[in-house]
Amino acid sequence: MHIITQGVPIEDCKDKIYRVKSAAEEEKYQKAGYQRHEREYKITSGHKDYIVICLEYRKDEKGHEPVVIIPDFLMRGRRYPVEVYLYAIEIYSKDPEKGQREAAEETRKRFDLVTFAHTTLGRALKALVCNLNKVAGMNADREGSGAEAEPTGDGGGGKGNTKAPGFPTVQATWRLRERAAQLLNENVTHADLQMVIAAYRKKARDWFLEHRRLLL
């Protein structure tokens, strides 16, 4: 089980080590007999790599799952902060003429990243839509297979009919785009970067509070 806390700017941490703090949760779980542990995750922000140390509480009794407290920018198993993925998904989903390569490159420049691959965007988009469908009670496998059929497109550019294996066409991904765009209505993609970050992190927190599952 996860608990999301509002994070402070990761750039403010010392020695590139970000420690999650939650006095209220610590008191709550220690009083309930849980043991305090730590988990480490690696994350890249800008040109720097950071270690995020999260609190974990365990109870050695049957039926008690571990509780991990994570900051709102962290999506387990993903290299970048949540705002990077949501920004990429939003600019890709709302522009039918924009390919995954173009959206990924815009995202890389916006967040001053060394790399951000179009394949990373594609995987994040599918994961987001899968979670949306699960929450909505849809058949995620059926929805995904329909959206990904025949990915023989135009190099991710959204124009032309030239085949380029490995790049999904606009037609092949329109269901995924449409589904993602329904959620991502922040309209902050052209705003100040700090506003962009705050809006997407709030989206991740609000989603978790409503559905008790991570957004990505």
Backbone torsions as a table, in degrees:
resi	resn	phi	psi	omega
1	MET	NA	144.5	179.4
2	HIS	-116.5	152.0	170.1
3	ILE	-128.9	127.6	-179.4
4	ILE	-97.4	131.8	175.2
5	THR	-115.7	154.4	178.8
6	GLN	-72.4	121.7	-176.4
7	GLY	-88.6	156.8	173.0
8	VAL	-94.5	165.2	180.0
9	PRO	-53.6	126.4	-176.7
10	ILE	-64.5	-25.0	179.8
11	GLU	-67.0	-16.8	-178.5
12	ASP	-81.5	-9.3	-176.5
13	CYS	-75.8	158.9	-178.6
14	LYS	-94.5	141.7	175.2
15	ASP	58.1	26.5	178.4
16	LYS	60.2	28.1	176.5
17	ILE	-120.7	118.1	-178.1
18	TYR	-103.9	120.7	-179.6
19	ARG	-107.9	125.4	177.7
20	VAL	-76.8	132.3	178.9
21	LYS	-124.5	135.3	177.8
22	SER	-155.6	87.9	-176.0
23	ALA	-61.2	-39.8	-177.9
24	ALA	-64.2	-45.8	-179.3
25	GLU	-68.2	-37.2	179.6
26	GLU	-61.7	-45.7	178.9
27	GLU	-63.2	-43.3	-177.7
28	LYS	-60.1	-50.0	-174.2
29	TYR	-78.5	-32.1	177.1
30	GLN	-69.4	-35.4	175.2
31	LYS	-65.9	-29.9	-179.7
32	ALA	-84.0	3.1	175.2
33	GLY	92.2	13.7	178.0
34	TYR	-83.9	149.3	176.2
35	GLN	-96.0	140.2	-178.0
36	ARG	-87.2	129.9	175.7
37	HIS	-134.2	-179.6	178.1
38	GLU	-133.6	148.5	173.9
39	ARG	-126.0	142.2	180.0
40	GLU	-110.1	139.0	175.3
41	TYR	-132.1	149.8	176.9
42	LYS	-105.8	140.4	-178.4
43	ILE	-146.4	146.6	179.7
44	THR	-111.5	127.3	176.6
45	SER	-130.3	120.4	-174.4
46	GLY	63.8	-130.8	179.6
47	HIS	-96.9	11.0	-174.4
48	LYS	-120.2	148.2	175.1
49	ASP	-103.2	138.2	-177.8
50	TYR	-126.3	156.8	170.6
51	ILE	-108.4	126.2	178.3
52	VAL	-106.1	119.0	-179.6
53	ILE	-102.4	113.7	-176.9
54	CYS	-103.3	152.0	176.4
55	LEU	-81.9	138.6	176.5
56	GLU	-131.8	134.6	179.2
57	TYR	-119.3	129.2	-178.6
58	ARG	-126.3	149.1	175.7
59	LYS	-131.0	119.7	-174.6
60	ASP	-78.7	58.3	176.3
61	GLU	-135.6	145.8	-179.3
62	LYS	-61.2	134.9	177.6
63	GLY	93.7	-2.3	179.8
64	HIS	-108.3	110.2	178.6
65	GLU	-85.5	153.7	178.6
66	PRO	-62.6	148.9	177.5
67	VAL	-115.4	121.0	-178.7
68	VAL	-115.0	126.8	179.9
69	ILE	-99.8	117.9	-176.1
70	ILE	-122.0	153.9	176.0
71	PRO	-75.3	158.3	-173.7
72	ASP	-66.2	-17.2	-179.2
73	PHE	-87.0	-10.5	-173.6
74	LEU	-95.1	125.6	170.8
75	MET	-115.0	115.2	-173.2
76	ARG	-55.6	133.7	178.3
77	GLY	83.0	4.3	-179.7
78	ARG	-118.7	142.0	-169.4
79	ARG	-76.1	-32.1	-172.5
80	TYR	-110.9	164.0	175.4
81	PRO	-63.0	156.5	-173.5
82	VAL	-58.1	-34.4	-176.9
83	GLU	-63.4	-29.0	179.3
84	VAL	-63.9	-47.5	-179.1
85	TYR	-66.7	-44.9	-176.9
86	LEU	-67.4	-36.0	176.3
87	TYR	-63.0	-48.8	-179.6
88	ALA	-59.7	-44.2	-179.6
89	ILE	-64.4	-40.8	-177.3
90	GLU	-67.6	-46.9	-178.0
91	ILE	-68.3	-28.4	176.9
92	TYR	-75.4	-41.9	-173.7
93	SER	-72.9	-29.1	-173.7
94	LYS	-94.9	-0.2	179.0
95	ASP	-127.4	101.5	-177.4
96	PRO	-63.9	-15.9	179.5
97	GLU	-91.5	-4.4	-175.7
98	LYS	-97.1	128.3	177.3
99	GLY	-87.8	169.9	-178.6
100	GLN	-66.6	-36.6	178.2
101	ARG	-62.8	-45.4	-179.1
102	GLU	-63.8	-44.3	179.7
103	ALA	-64.6	-39.4	179.5
104	ALA	-65.5	-40.2	179.9
105	GLU	-68.3	-39.5	175.9
106	GLU	-61.0	-41.3	179.4
107	THR	-65.2	-43.2	179.6
108	ARG	-57.4	-46.0	-179.2
109	LYS	-69.2	-39.1	-177.1
110	ARG	-62.2	-38.5	-176.3
111	PHE	-104.5	11.4	174.8
112	ASP	55.4	47.0	-179.6
113	LEU	-95.2	151.3	175.8
114	VAL	-69.5	-44.7	178.3
115	THR	-140.5	151.9	168.8
116	PHE	-159.5	106.0	-170.6
117	ALA	-82.6	150.3	176.2
118	HIS	-65.3	-28.0	177.2
119	THR	-68.5	-32.3	176.0
120	THR	-64.5	-43.1	175.9
121	LEU	-60.5	-45.3	-179.1
122	GLY	-60.8	-42.9	179.6
123	ARG	-66.4	-41.0	179.7
124	ALA	-64.5	-40.4	178.4
125	LEU	-61.1	-45.9	179.4
126	LYS	-63.4	-40.8	179.6
127	ALA	-64.4	-41.8	179.5
128	LEU	-62.3	-48.4	-178.2
129	VAL	-65.6	-36.8	176.8
130	CYS	-59.7	-44.3	178.6
131	ASN	-65.7	-40.0	177.5
132	LEU	-60.8	-43.3	-178.4
133	ASN	-68.3	-37.5	178.5
134	LYS	-63.9	-43.6	179.4
135	VAL	-64.3	-37.7	-179.0
136	ALA	-79.6	-3.5	178.8
137	GLY	78.7	21.2	-179.0
138	MET	-88.8	168.4	175.3
139	ASN	-85.4	98.7	-173.4
140	ALA	-64.7	-35.6	-179.0
141	ASP	-65.4	-43.1	-179.6
142	ARG	-65.7	-42.4	-179.6
143	GLU	-64.2	-43.7	-178.3
144	GLY	-65.9	-42.6	-177.8
145	SER	-66.7	-33.6	178.2
146	GLY	-69.3	-35.9	-176.4
147	ALA	-76.7	-22.5	-173.3
148	GLU	-103.6	9.4	-175.0
149	ALA	-64.2	139.8	173.6
150	GLU	48.8	64.0	179.5
151	PRO	-79.6	71.1	-174.5
152	THR	-115.8	40.0	-161.7
153	GLY	-78.6	-141.6	-166.3
154	ASP	-115.0	34.3	179.3
155	GLY	78.0	16.3	177.3
156	GLY	81.4	6.4	-176.0
157	GLY	-86.7	-13.9	177.7
158	GLY	81.8	4.5	-177.8
159	LYS	-137.0	152.0	174.7
160	GLY	82.8	173.7	-176.3
161	ASN	-121.0	8.2	-179.5
162	THR	-66.9	130.2	-178.5
163	LYS	-78.2	138.1	175.2
164	ALA	-144.2	96.3	-174.2
165	PRO	-53.3	139.6	175.5
166	GLY	97.0	-7.4	179.6
167	PHE	-114.5	122.3	-178.6
168	PRO	-71.2	141.8	177.0
169	THR	-80.8	166.7	174.7
170	VAL	-59.1	-41.6	-179.4
171	GLN	-63.8	-34.7	-177.3
172	ALA	-73.2	-23.6	-175.0
173	THR	-114.3	6.8	-173.0
174	TRP	-63.3	-33.4	179.1
175	ARG	-66.1	-42.4	178.4
176	LEU	-63.9	-45.1	179.3
177	ARG	-60.0	-48.1	-177.5
178	GLU	-61.0	-42.4	-178.5
179	ARG	-65.5	-43.7	-179.5
180	ALA	-66.1	-39.7	-177.8
181	ALA	-64.2	-27.0	177.7
182	GLN	-64.5	-32.3	-179.9
183	LEU	-86.8	-43.5	-173.0
184	LEU	-89.5	88.0	-179.9
185	ASN	-120.5	36.4	-175.8
186	GLU	-71.0	-32.7	-179.0
187	ASN	55.0	40.3	-179.3
188	VAL	-120.8	9.5	-173.1
189	THR	-60.8	-24.8	179.5
190	HIS	-101.9	7.2	-177.8
191	ALA	-81.8	176.7	173.5
192	ASP	-55.5	143.3	-174.2
193	LEU	-57.8	-39.6	179.8
194	GLN	-64.5	-34.0	176.2
195	MET	-69.2	-38.1	176.5
196	VAL	-60.6	-48.8	-179.0
197	ILE	-60.9	-46.8	-178.3
198	ALA	-61.8	-40.9	-177.3
199	ALA	-66.2	-43.9	-178.5
200	TYR	-73.1	-34.1	176.8
201	ARG	-68.0	-36.7	175.6
202	LYS	-63.6	-39.6	177.2
203	LYS	-59.6	-43.2	179.6
204	ALA	-64.5	-41.4	178.8
205	ARG	-66.4	-45.9	-178.2
206	ASP	-62.7	-41.6	178.7
207	TRP	-61.2	-44.4	-179.3
208	PHE	-64.4	-44.0	-179.7
209	LEU	-61.9	-34.4	-178.2
210	GLU	-80.2	-38.3	-171.0
211	HIS	-115.7	-8.7	178.8
212	ARG	57.5	40.7	173.8
213	ARG	-151.6	154.0	-179.4
214	LEU	-71.4	148.1	-177.1
215	LEU	-70.8	-36.0	178.8
216	LEU	-125.8	NA	NA
